[in-house]
Amino acid sequence: MGHAIRIRRWLLAVPLVGLGLGAVAYGLWEPDDDPPRTRTEGVAPPAASRPTEVGLEESGLRWSDHFGMELPVSPVHGPRSLHAGLASGFARTPSGALLAAVHIVVRTAPQWGPTVFEPTISRQVVGPERDVLLASTRDFYERKRAEMGLAEDAPLGPGYAAIEAYRWHSYSPDVASLDLVSAGPGRRGVTVRAATRVQLHWAGGDWRVLAPPGGDWGNTAAAVTSMNGYTLLPGRR
């Protein structure tokens, strides 16, 4: 359990208390914590067989600001709608699943406040651990909001992480699995990276993210010490 706590703390921080958003998964990183151990994975699995599609590079991809984080948006693969805290309308393609993973998982973080994480988790996250994820996110948010003296529903602060890369594990038009690599500021100015495993299901005409085990993204995250085997997202500034 101590290891999981260290991962959660290392992976997200709230900048208004002198920390910074360090990865997709969330918790509080404290400077004296040990970094999470690297996941032992052996040889990276080959990229899943995927149908021919318009790639991200050719799809008019741009990067849009989300509370200080840059998130990729494609007119071909989605999201087609950015409204009321939700990012929705993703293509039933590998790139659509990838972009859905980025937007949905990032928006489950308590950092942005309940106007973002509440509808995201309630409508775009599925699986038996969804309610646990929602409850723990609410609890974390309310505790930090009270500590920081913020108004009700206020964001906890901007995010300083960057989603840099991904690696496929499997893809079909119905289910997908991939790792997202995020980077953020670490101790002594060193950039730290983490990979978060994300699984998706196509349901109700859009991609949905499967809630992580135990309702905690820290349970699917591990430190990244090498970018070998990962594909960089194109065009990030």
N, C-alpha and C positions, 0 to 999 in steps of 0.2 A: 504494500500500500504506500509506503514511503516513496518508492520509485515513481508511482503514478502521481503522487502529490508534487514531486520535483518536476515532472514533465509538465503538469498543468501550470505550475508557477513559471516555468521557463518560457512557456509558449505564448503567453499574452500578458501584457502589462498595461496599466492605465497611466498615460503620460502626465496627467495632472498631479500624480503623486511621485513624479520623477522617474517613471518607467516608460515603456513603449510597447505598442502592439507587435509582438514578435512572431506570430504565426497564425494560421487559421484556427487551430485549436486554442482554447482559452484557459486562463487561470492567472495567477500572479507570479511573475518572476521576481525573485528577490536576489540582489547581487551576490549574497553569500551562498546561495544554493549551488549545488553541483549541477552541471548540465546533464540532460538526460542521456542515457546510454544509447549507443547506436544500435538500431535494429539489425539483427543478424539475418541476412537474406541470401547469401550465396550469389549465384549467377542470376542476374536480372532476367525475368521471363521475357520472351519475345513479345513485340507489340501484337495485339490481337488483330486477327484478320478483319478488315473493315471495308465496307463498300466504297465505291468511287464517290467522291463528293467534292464540292468546292472547298479547298483548304482554307484555313484561317487567313493565310497571307493574301489570298485572292478574293476574300469575301468582304473587303472594305473595312477590315477590323480597325477600330479606334479604341482609345483608352479614356474612360470616363471617371471623374472624381467621385469617390464615395467617402465622405468624412476624412479626407486626407489620403485615402488609399486609391490607387488607380486600378480599375477593373475593366477587363476587355469586353467590348460590345461589337457585335457583328450584325449588319442588316440581313445577312443570309441565315446565320445560325442562332441569333438571339443575343440577349433577350429583346423581344419585340415590344414589351411593355415595362416601364419603370414607373410605378404608380403606388402611392400609399404605402411606401416601405417595401413593396414587393418587386422583384425582378422575375418576370414570367414570359412565357411564349418562346420556348426553345425548340429548335428543329430536331426532328427525330433522326439525327445523324451523330457520328462520333464527336464532331466539333460542337454540336448542340449539347450533347451530354457533358462535355468538358466545360463549356461555359456555364451550364446549369450548376455543375459542381462548385465552380468558383463563386458564383453569385449567391447561391443558396447557403453554402456553408459559411461564407463570410458574414452573411446577414443573420446567422443564428447567434452571433457573439453578443454578449450583454453590452458591449462598448457603445453601441449606437442607440440604446434605449428601447423601451417596449414598443414604441410605434413602428420599429423595424423588426425586432426579433420575435415579437408576439405573432404577427400575421405570417411571418416566414415559417416559423416552427409549426404553427397550427395548420397551415394550408399546404406547405411544400415539403414537410418532413413526414415520413411514414415509418411504420414499424412499432414493435412493442415497447421500445424505449423512448418513444417520442414524448410522452407525458413526463417522464423522468427528466429528459433534457429541458423541457419547458420549465418545469418546477425549479430545477437547479439554476437555470439561467435567470429566472425571476429573482430567486433568493440572492444570487451573487450580485445582480444589478442593484437590488434594494439596499443591500449592505454597503456597497461602495457608494451609492448615491447619498446615503445617510452620513457616511464617514466624510464625504467631500462637501456636504452641505448644499447639494444641488436641488433644483426645483423638480417636482414630480415629472416623470417622463423625459427629463433632460438627458442628452447623451453624456457619457462619462468623459468624453474628450476625443480628439482626432486619433486616427490610426496611422502608425508609421511602418507597417509591414508592406511587403511587396510579394505578390504571387508571381513567381519567376518561371516555373517549369512544371512538367507533369510526366507521368509514365503510366501507360496503359497496362492493365492486367487482363481485362476481357471486355468485349463489347458485342452486343446484339441489339436489334431494334427494341428489345424489351428490358434488358438489364445491362448494366455497365459497371466496371470497377476500375479505379485508377488512383494513383497517388498524386497529390498536389504538393509542390514544394514552395514554401514561403520563407522569406528572409526578413530579418529585423535587426535592430541594434543590440549588441551584447555588451558585456563588460569590456572596459578599456578600448572602446571603439571598434571591437571586432564584430563583423557581421556573423550572425548565427542563422542556421537554416534548419527547417524541420519538414518532414514529409508526413502528410495526413492521408490515411486511406479513406476513400470515399466510394460508397456504393450507391447506385441509382436504379430506379425503376420507372418505366414509362406507364403512367396511369392518368386517366382523365384528360388525355390529350396534351400532356406535358411531362417533362422529367420531374421526378420527386427523389429526394435524397433519403436514404435509409438512416435512421437515427443510430448513432454509434453505440457500442456496447456499454451498458451502464449509464447511458445518457451523457457520456463524457467524451469529448473529442480527444482528450489526452490519452484515452485508451487505444486510439488508433494512430497515434503520432510517435515519431522517432526522430532523433537527430540525424542530419545529413552532413557527412564529411566529404563527400565526393559527388559531383554532378554527372558522373559517368552513368549512362543508361537513361538519363532524363532528357526530355525535349524542351528546349526553351520556348516560352511563348513569344511570338513575333511582335516586334514594333514597340515594345515597352520603352517609355522614355527614361 
